């Protein structure tokens, strides 16, 4: 009986950890443009994780991995706005439930609680995460000099598209 | 009982192992991707010398530079030298994120120049870190000014060259330094005892005060500078410059004070006749503007 209990525990723990999904190739897009200036960037090297048992979901991205059309804009993004040397990563850690993700979004070293709609569908044994939401740059202490204030949107829209594969241990 | 306790503790450890196996830990387990160091310097030029930077692919850059008259000579009458300017203009293009070529024209000796600049090695962090950047730079200079020695000098006589290996390292977000061994070659020198090649070592750096303003400085040591037949003492002096970089979006403004006035490389590096110790100091600036011409 005790052996059985132990085996059950061990199996269940294996089972628990086997419900984790991961990708290192999440696509993230962001747009902080205005009618005066296109400010768009994307990366295809974000990380995303999901635990189907606990509902925990996380996304993380290296700020320097964002690609801009203009080299100078990319340099300014990293050096002057998000300060990638000080704050190399942006991340979200939270929970998925019923079409929403909620949790802490950390950008530029500032963490804010957010709750946004998200789709998380099971396809061919993978989870596909799709979400799109706006953030206010001032909330994350990203300073925009007044000289360019009309070129940069005060809100940035962020899109995430990730196909998470089951981790085999 | 003991067995039960054993099982209990074992199951606890299993549970705690599961709890530690937090899915968020996987985010940080990321095999660190290589990150190239960006913005070692604001501009492609430090003051007179080159930095390791090039414009990105598809970026056209225009630089206009002025070097004014002597700062200390009758400074009010000459308005700190601002009445009397030498000028250089440069147009260059980033053919790739590594390759940059351009042309320039400066008023001292009516010199035209063409240069090629290539980022051979780039400083990076992450899985395959590399501690410094190396950019190779070569410039060809053509003296357009007429000679006064009565000899009809051909094109070859008018050419001089400058080759440089720019080693640069960004130590942190504020401090970047440059070490650049250089060679200057003159096709024509004044006398037989004068060397055609002179060797120089340029040191320079920048220290950022805030996001947009940085202090800069550079100095070049010279191996030999016995130019000028019959000269009994040093004719030329090592170039020394201090300045400030101000970045405003697509422009970089570089203001400085130096003991050089010429802007084509062989002239300021190898044949600078002015001595800071004698009070020969000149105000100057470079202003660069970049245009992204391809998407």
Interface residues (C-beta under 8 A of the other chain):
Chain A: X2 X5 X6 X9 X10 X13 X16 X17 X20 X22 X24 X45 X47 X49 X50 X51 X54 X56 X58 X59 X60 X62 X64 X65 X69 X70 X71 X72 X74 X75 X76 X78 X79 X80 X83 X85 X86 X91 X93 X147 X148 X167
Chain B: X3 X4 X7 X10 X11 X14 X15 X17 X18 X21 X22 X23 X24 X26 X27 X28 X30 X33 X35 X36 X38 X39 X55 X56 X57 X59 X94 X97 X172 X173 X211 X212 X248 X249 X250 X290 X292 X295
